[in-house]
Amino acid sequence: MGILFATPWIFGFLLFLLYPLVASFGTSFTNYSILRPPKWIGVSNYRELAQDAVFHTALKNTLVYVIGAVPLGTVLAIALALLLNSRVKGLPVYRTLLFLPTLVPMVAQATLFLWVFNGDYGILNAALRGLGMNPPNWLGDPGWAKGTLIVLAGWGCGQAMVIYLAGLQNVPVSLYEAAELDGATAWQKTRNVTLPMISPVIMFNVIMGMIGAIQVFAVPQVMFPGGAPARSTYMFAMYLYDNAFLFQRMGYASAMAWVMFVIILLLTLVALRISDRYVHYETN
């Protein structure tokens, strides 16, 4: 009876997840333009990736984005969760306001920030000029564009913040009371009690944030078409999309997808390895 009730899910898993996964692996060894039957070419797609300068640029941009966006989003989400975990009036209102940006579609967010960071007519630069400053062209300068994209990653930290907030509420109050008896300051309680107790939650959010950052697509695609300026914001997923649907090189795009999978797998394994030392789990 259990298998009978699980059959719809099993069917969906086999048809919409497992089959495309296996098919993409096979396609990565072919020259496939969608309109013609695939032609087996062995590991030529992977050899070409190793020599593709645009691929190297996209991979470098993505890794820089991951290194900047994941720590920023983690710190911001934890800080907001700590503030929301305090006893202040109107707390439900603050929680709702901080979570609302997560519900805004990414394309709408990108369109909004196009106007905020516009070098000539943007709200941000208008405010900075009002203060007597000479602001940069955030979207048109290669030196600022990638940094702008990283800063925008903190805008959607509301989902992680809610998870951190749930973890904070499960920290035993007795531990804080014991720390206060020992004369611990607020920072010492945060460092020695709060962070170790929510370290499994931090590890989960870091891994999920890292996976999401590697796959980032919608915001840079809308704000920086083609990776402009000078491909400084050309991300891995953007190049994969262009190869699959613009250049109609589905085999090459499938090879890129499997390279992305391997990178995500390796980074996840490294994070799990590090977690053995820094993540603390409760024991009964």
C-alpha positions as CSV (number, residue, x, y, z in Angstrom):
1,M,0.0,0.0,0.0
2,G,2.9,2.3,0.8
3,I,4.5,1.7,-2.6
4,L,1.1,2.3,-4.2
5,F,0.8,5.8,-2.6
6,A,4.4,6.6,-3.5
7,T,4.0,5.6,-7.1
8,P,3.1,9.1,-8.4
9,W,6.3,10.5,-6.8
10,I,8.4,7.6,-8.0
11,F,7.0,8.0,-11.5
12,G,7.7,11.8,-11.4
13,F,11.3,11.2,-10.1
14,L,12.1,8.7,-12.8
15,L,10.6,10.8,-15.7
16,F,11.5,14.3,-14.7
17,L,14.7,13.9,-12.7
18,L,16.5,10.6,-13.2
19,Y,16.0,10.3,-17.0
20,P,17.1,13.9,-17.8
21,L,20.1,13.4,-15.5
22,V,21.2,10.3,-17.3
23,A,20.3,11.7,-20.7
24,S,22.4,14.9,-20.1
25,F,25.4,12.8,-19.1
26,G,25.1,10.9,-22.4
27,T,24.5,14.1,-24.4
28,S,27.7,15.6,-22.9
29,F,29.7,13.2,-25.1
30,T,27.9,14.2,-28.3
31,N,27.7,17.0,-30.8
32,Y,24.0,17.8,-30.5
33,S,22.3,20.9,-32.0
34,I,18.7,19.9,-31.0
35,L,17.6,20.1,-34.6
36,R,19.7,17.2,-35.7
37,P,20.4,13.8,-34.2
38,P,23.3,13.7,-31.7
39,K,26.7,12.6,-33.0
40,W,29.1,10.8,-30.7
41,I,32.4,12.7,-30.3
42,G,33.7,11.2,-27.0
43,V,35.4,13.6,-24.6
44,S,35.9,16.4,-27.1
45,N,33.5,18.7,-25.3
46,Y,35.4,18.3,-22.1
47,R,38.7,18.9,-23.9
48,E,37.3,22.1,-25.5
49,L,36.2,23.3,-22.0
50,A,39.7,23.0,-20.8
51,Q,40.9,25.3,-23.5
52,D,37.9,27.7,-23.6
53,A,38.9,31.1,-22.5
54,V,35.3,32.3,-22.1
55,F,34.6,29.3,-19.9
56,H,37.5,30.1,-17.7
57,T,36.4,33.7,-17.4
58,A,32.8,32.6,-16.4
59,L,34.1,30.1,-13.9
60,K,36.4,32.7,-12.3
61,N,33.6,35.2,-12.1
62,T,31.3,32.6,-10.5
63,L,33.9,31.6,-7.9
64,V,34.6,35.2,-7.0
65,Y,30.9,35.7,-6.6
66,V,30.6,32.7,-4.4
67,I,33.5,33.8,-2.2
68,G,31.9,37.3,-1.8
69,A,28.2,36.5,-1.7
70,V,28.0,33.5,0.6
71,P,29.9,35.1,3.6
72,L,28.1,38.3,3.1
73,G,24.7,36.6,3.1
74,T,25.6,34.4,6.0
75,V,26.8,37.2,8.3
76,L,23.8,39.5,7.4
77,A,21.3,36.7,7.9
78,I,22.7,35.7,11.3
79,A,22.9,39.4,12.4
80,L,19.3,40.0,11.5
81,A,18.2,36.7,13.2
82,L,20.0,37.8,16.4
83,L,18.2,41.2,16.3
84,L,14.8,39.5,15.6
85,N,15.4,37.1,18.5
86,S,15.5,39.9,21.0
87,R,12.3,41.0,22.8
88,V,11.2,44.2,21.2
89,K,7.8,45.6,20.4
90,G,6.4,45.0,17.0
91,L,8.6,42.0,16.4
92,P,6.2,40.2,14.0
93,V,6.1,43.4,11.8
94,Y,9.9,43.5,11.6
95,R,10.1,39.8,10.7
96,T,7.6,40.3,8.0
97,L,9.3,43.3,6.5
98,L,12.7,41.6,6.5
99,F,11.3,38.4,4.9
100,L,9.3,40.3,2.2
101,P,12.3,40.8,-0.2
102,T,12.6,37.0,-0.5
103,L,9.1,36.8,-2.0
104,V,9.8,39.4,-4.8
105,P,10.6,37.6,-8.1
106,M,14.3,37.8,-9.1
107,V,13.5,39.5,-12.4
108,A,11.6,42.2,-10.6
109,Q,14.4,42.6,-8.1
110,A,16.9,43.0,-11.0
111,T,14.8,45.5,-12.8
112,L,14.4,47.5,-9.6
113,F,18.1,47.6,-8.9
114,L,18.9,48.6,-12.5
115,W,17.3,51.9,-11.5
116,V,18.8,52.1,-8.1
117,F,22.4,51.6,-9.4
118,N,22.1,53.4,-12.7
119,G,25.2,55.6,-13.1
120,D,23.4,58.6,-14.6
121,Y,19.9,58.5,-13.1
122,G,20.0,56.1,-10.3
123,I,18.7,56.9,-6.8
124,L,21.9,55.8,-5.1
125,N,24.2,58.1,-7.2
126,A,21.7,61.0,-6.9
127,A,21.9,60.7,-3.1
128,L,25.7,60.4,-3.2
129,R,26.0,63.5,-5.4
130,G,23.8,65.3,-3.0
131,L,26.4,64.6,-0.3
132,G,29.1,66.1,-2.5
133,M,30.6,62.8,-3.6
134,N,31.6,61.6,-7.1
135,P,30.0,58.1,-7.3
136,P,31.2,55.5,-9.8
137,N,29.3,53.9,-12.6
138,W,28.2,50.8,-10.7
139,L,26.8,48.9,-13.7
140,G,29.2,50.1,-16.4
141,D,32.6,49.9,-14.7
142,P,34.2,46.4,-14.7
143,G,35.8,47.2,-11.4
144,W,32.5,47.9,-9.7
145,A,30.0,45.7,-11.5
146,K,30.9,42.4,-9.9
147,G,31.0,44.0,-6.4
148,T,27.6,45.4,-7.0
149,L,26.3,42.0,-7.9
150,I,27.8,40.6,-4.7
151,V,26.2,43.3,-2.6
152,L,22.8,42.5,-4.1
153,A,23.2,38.9,-2.9
154,G,22.4,40.2,0.6
155,W,19.0,41.4,-0.5
156,G,17.6,37.9,-0.5
157,C,18.9,36.7,2.9
158,G,15.4,36.6,4.5
159,Q,14.9,32.9,3.9
160,A,18.2,32.0,5.6
161,M,17.3,34.5,8.4
162,V,14.1,32.6,9.2
163,I,16.0,29.3,9.5
164,Y,18.6,30.9,11.7
165,L,15.8,32.4,13.8
166,A,14.3,29.0,14.3
167,G,17.7,27.7,15.3
168,L,18.2,30.5,17.8
169,Q,14.9,29.8,19.5
170,N,16.0,26.2,20.2
171,V,19.1,27.3,22.1
172,P,18.6,26.3,25.8
173,V,18.1,29.4,28.0
174,S,20.1,27.6,30.8
175,L,23.3,28.0,28.8
176,Y,22.9,31.8,28.7
177,E,22.1,31.9,32.4
178,A,25.2,29.9,33.2
179,A,27.3,32.2,31.0
180,E,25.9,35.2,32.8
181,L,26.8,33.7,36.1
182,D,30.4,33.4,34.9
183,G,30.3,37.1,33.9
184,A,30.2,36.6,30.1
185,T,29.6,39.7,28.0
186,A,27.0,39.8,25.2
187,W,29.7,39.1,22.6
188,Q,31.1,36.2,24.6
189,K,27.7,34.7,24.9
190,T,27.2,35.0,21.2
191,R,30.6,33.6,20.3
192,N,30.8,30.8,22.9
193,V,27.1,29.8,23.2
194,T,25.0,31.0,20.4
195,L,27.2,30.3,17.4
196,P,28.3,26.8,18.5
197,M,24.7,25.8,19.2
198,I,23.4,26.9,15.8
199,S,26.5,25.7,13.9
200,P,24.6,22.8,12.2
201,V,22.1,25.4,10.9
202,I,25.0,27.6,9.8
203,M,26.6,24.7,7.9
204,F,23.3,23.9,6.2
205,N,22.7,27.5,5.1
206,V,26.3,27.9,3.9
207,I,26.1,24.8,1.7
208,M,22.7,25.8,0.3
209,G,23.9,29.3,-0.3
210,M,27.0,28.1,-2.0
211,I,25.0,25.9,-4.3
212,G,22.6,28.7,-5.1
213,A,25.5,31.2,-5.8
214,I,27.2,28.8,-8.2
215,Q,23.9,28.5,-10.1
216,V,23.2,32.3,-10.1
217,F,21.5,33.3,-13.3
218,A,18.4,35.5,-13.3
219,V,19.8,38.7,-11.7
220,P,23.1,39.0,-13.7
221,Q,21.2,37.9,-16.9
222,V,18.8,40.8,-16.5
223,M,21.2,43.4,-15.1
224,F,24.2,42.6,-17.1
225,P,23.2,41.0,-20.5
226,G,26.1,39.1,-22.0
227,G,28.2,39.6,-18.9
228,A,28.7,43.3,-19.5
229,P,30.8,45.2,-18.9
230,A,33.7,43.3,-20.5
231,R,32.3,40.0,-19.3
232,S,33.2,40.9,-15.7
233,T,29.7,39.6,-14.6
234,Y,29.5,36.7,-17.1
235,M,28.5,33.8,-14.8
236,F,28.8,30.0,-15.3
237,A,25.1,29.5,-15.7
238,M,24.8,32.3,-18.2
239,Y,27.4,30.8,-20.5
240,L,25.8,27.4,-20.1
241,Y,22.4,28.9,-21.1
242,D,24.0,30.7,-24.1
243,N,25.6,27.5,-25.4
244,A,22.4,25.5,-25.0
245,F,19.8,27.8,-26.3
246,L,21.6,30.6,-28.2
247,F,24.4,28.7,-29.9
248,Q,22.4,25.4,-29.9
249,R,25.3,23.4,-28.6
250,M,23.4,21.2,-26.3
251,G,26.2,18.6,-25.9
252,Y,28.7,21.3,-24.9
253,A,26.2,22.8,-22.5
254,S,25.6,19.3,-21.0
255,A,29.3,18.9,-20.4
256,M,29.3,22.3,-18.7
257,A,26.4,21.2,-16.5
258,W,28.3,18.1,-15.4
259,V,31.4,20.2,-14.6
260,M,29.2,22.4,-12.5
261,F,27.9,19.3,-10.7
262,V,31.4,18.1,-9.9
263,I,32.4,21.6,-8.6
264,I,29.3,21.7,-6.4
265,L,30.0,18.2,-5.2
266,L,33.7,18.9,-4.3
267,L,32.9,22.2,-2.5
268,T,30.1,20.4,-0.5
269,L,32.5,17.6,0.5
270,V,35.1,20.2,1.6
271,A,32.5,22.0,3.6
272,L,31.3,18.7,5.2
273,R,34.9,17.9,6.0
274,I,35.5,21.2,7.7
275,S,32.2,20.8,9.6
276,D,33.8,17.8,11.5
277,R,35.9,20.4,13.4
278,Y,33.6,23.4,13.7
279,V,30.1,22.1,13.8
280,H,28.7,20.8,17.1
281,Y,25.7,18.5,17.4
282,E,23.7,17.9,20.5
283,T,24.1,14.5,22.1
284,N,21.6,12.8,24.4
